[in-house]
Amino acid sequence: MLRIGLTRVLQAGGVRVVGSVAEPVEGVARTKAQAAGLVVVGGDAALALEVVGQVKDLSPSPLVVCLLGQVGRDDLASLLAAGCDAALTRAATPDELLDAVAHASVGERVVAPPLMSMVGMTDPSGRSKPS
């Protein structure tokens, strides 16, 4: 049900959705086969980290948005270091998701306000240029 909602939100925001899968292995394979420009991954931080690492190794690498539940500081820092372009909570609104995609697509890293203090970010917008 969650994937259907994400698909609808992304499509309503003008994002072409080429697939929606439940299994990370299938998602990575589809990302590679379709040369997807955006991957949205949910689940726990360890699963997200695995997916981020694999899809960021692709050429060209897609943007990656992680929708996270409970996440610790070290896991969040690892996700960002691996190339996560936007880290949001699973409670993100449709507008927050689309805003994160828009900002990430122009090279800004987005971290949801509830997660910012974990990684030492102070900009209230939750955005920064990756270093």
C-alpha positions in Angstrom: 0.0 0.0 0.0 2.8 2.4 0.9 4.5 1.9 -2.5 1.2 2.7 -4.3 1.0 6.0 -2.4 4.6 6.9 -3.1 4.1 6.1 -6.8 1.0 8.4 -6.9 2.7 11.2 -5.1 5.7 11.1 -7.4 3.6 10.9 -10.5 1.5 13.8 -9.4 4.7 15.7 -8.9 5.8 15.0 -12.5 8.2 12.2 -11.8 8.1 9.3 -14.3 7.9 6.1 -12.2 9.4 3.1 -14.0 8.8 0.6 -11.3 7.9 -0.2 -7.7 9.3 -3.2 -6.0 9.3 -4.7 -2.5 12.7 -6.5 -2.6 15.9 -4.5 -2.6 17.7 -6.9 -5.0 14.9 -6.5 -7.6 15.0 -2.7 -7.0 18.7 -2.5 -7.7 18.3 -4.6 -10.8 15.4 -2.5 -12.1 17.3 0.7 -11.4 20.2 -0.6 -13.5 18.0 -2.0 -16.3 15.9 1.1 -16.6 18.7 3.6 -16.0 16.4 5.2 -13.3 17.2 8.7 -12.3 15.6 8.4 -8.8 15.4 5.7 -6.3 13.2 5.9 -3.2 14.2 3.4 -0.5 12.4 2.7 2.8 13.0 0.3 5.6 15.6 0.1 8.2 18.9 2.0 7.9 21.0 -1.2 7.3 18.8 -2.1 4.3 18.8 1.4 3.0 22.6 1.6 3.3 22.9 -1.6 1.2 20.7 -0.2 -1.5 22.3 3.2 -1.5 25.8 1.7 -1.9 24.7 -0.5 -4.8 22.8 2.1 -6.8 25.4 4.8 -6.2 28.0 2.4 -7.8 25.9 2.5 -11.1 26.8 4.8 -13.9 25.1 7.1 -14.1 24.1 7.0 -10.5 20.6 7.9 -9.6 19.4 10.3 -6.9 18.5 8.4 -3.8 15.8 9.4 -1.3 15.7 7.4 2.0 12.5 7.3 4.0 13.7 6.3 7.5 12.0 5.1 10.6 14.1 4.9 13.7 17.6 5.8 12.8 20.7 6.4 14.9 23.3 9.1 14.3 26.0 6.7 13.0 23.5 5.0 10.6 22.4 8.4 9.3 26.0 9.6 8.9 26.8 6.3 7.0 23.8 6.8 4.7 24.9 10.3 3.8 28.5 9.3 3.3 27.3 6.5 1.0 25.6 9.0 -1.2 22.0 9.3 0.1 20.8 12.6 -1.5 17.8 13.1 0.7 17.1 11.6 4.2 13.5 12.0 5.3 11.4 10.4 8.0 8.7 8.0 7.0 6.3 10.6 8.3 7.3 13.0 5.5 4.4 14.6 3.7 3.9 14.4 0.0 5.0 18.0 -0.4 8.2 17.3 1.7 9.0 14.3 -0.5 8.5 16.3 -3.7 10.5 19.2 -2.3 13.4 16.9 -1.4 13.4 15.4 -4.9 13.4 18.9 -6.5 16.3 20.1 -4.3 18.3 16.9 -4.6 17.9 17.1 -8.4 19.9 20.4 -8.4 22.7 19.0 -6.3 21.5 19.9 -2.8 21.6 17.3 0.0 18.3 17.3 2.0 18.0 16.1 5.6 14.6 16.3 7.3 14.6 18.7 10.2 14.0 16.0 12.8 17.2 14.3 11.7 19.5 17.4 11.2 20.9 17.6 14.7 22.1 14.0 14.4 24.6 15.0 11.7 25.4 18.5 13.0 23.4 20.4 10.4 21.9 23.7 11.6 20.4 25.2 8.4 16.7 25.2 9.1 16.0 24.4 5.5 17.6 21.0 5.9 19.5 21.5 2.7 23.2 21.7 1.9 25.5 21.2 -1.0 27.4 17.9 -0.6 31.1 18.4 -0.1 
